Amino acid sequence: MDMLIASEAQLLKERETHRLTRKLNAGNVAALIFIALVGGAIVYGLVSIAIAIQDTAVLFWLIILVTGVVGAFVVALAAVGLGAVYEPPREKSKKAR
């Protein structure tokens, strides 16, 4: 039982050490921030336009629908980008013998 606990503790230590030493991919983080800001600005602009033309019901709901689609697309794009925030692990090079 002691050997099992020791091996599991070693595996946990290795996994956490790897996780804590990951490096951020600055380009992907910048792109993610840019997408969030631009997408937010577009959605804000569309909502502002929809509020300004509240009197025209059909156009108002059309703009609200477009706003929802654009907002969902931006959120999905940002969610996909979150998977690439860290640099991928590099394979240890094996020396040829």
Disulfide bonds with the S-S distance in Angstrom:
none
